[in-house]
């Protein structure tokens, strides 16, 4: 069993592609999984907490400040700038505007450290961005919640959503850290590989559910789906490539992990607390966005740019 999971973890990139294909080709399965996405995301956070452990997640003291600066810039400043630009253009109430703003306010994709592992890179910086960004997410997202008011309940609604996310995140990641601490054997290489396999499987299952809105739109309005997909590709790949170029040219540390983080956000976290009637209109963008996200390891592996080199 452990060997099988380790093998799946080693083939993680291809596991992501299988999930994408199932999401596109099996709409019935996607509809079955969709109500469980929030629970699966919480379980993925739990597995990630076990995989990395608290010590590696938070790193050394010298790693704290650069990580916090990136989290504040990408999870609060960037979405607020985008919201302001859309408002000045008179586009604030478009579904794409709300979806993009929420995506930019979200923390790193749970599988981002796994993306680094799949590319032969050090996952530790991505882990710090993931864990600290996710832990701070209820605070960094609060200004966006208050402005967008996705649940339609004003300030109280925004605070309630943030507190709900905080509880879900601390519970999932905290239990994962505790299990890792209580079972030292989980730090062994074979167990780490098995946990990578579990994470890859969970990512593949989650993406199937997140693409539940794609099948019906493909049948009813393929042109609209194409436009949504093109927007998702442009936003994701644009953020990844621009961030990588800027950080590489400025010789800033953590260029690749930051690039992965910039374009790949865990928008599915909103599904833990948003009511179905609120989350449903976002599902088209969420589904389309899975495609460039899960292709990111392939994109970065083929980019001949400074900062992309396997670790020793």
Secondary structure as UniProt FT lines:
FT   HELIX           2..10
FT   HELIX           12..25
FT   HELIX           27..34
FT   TURN            35..36
FT   HELIX           37..58
FT   HELIX           62..72
FT   HELIX           73..77
FT   HELIX           78..88
FT   TURN            89..90
FT   TURN            92..93
FT   HELIX           95..105
FT   TURN            110..111
FT   HELIX           112..118
FT   TURN            119..120
FT   HELIX           124..140
FT   HELIX           142..148
FT   TURN            150..151
FT   HELIX           154..182
FT   HELIX           184..187
FT   HELIX           189..210
FT   HELIX           212..220
FT   HELIX           222..249
FT   TURN            250..251
FT   HELIX           255..263
FT   HELIX           267..269
FT   HELIX           270..273
FT   HELIX           276..279
FT   HELIX           280..282
FT   HELIX           283..302
FT   TURN            306..307
//
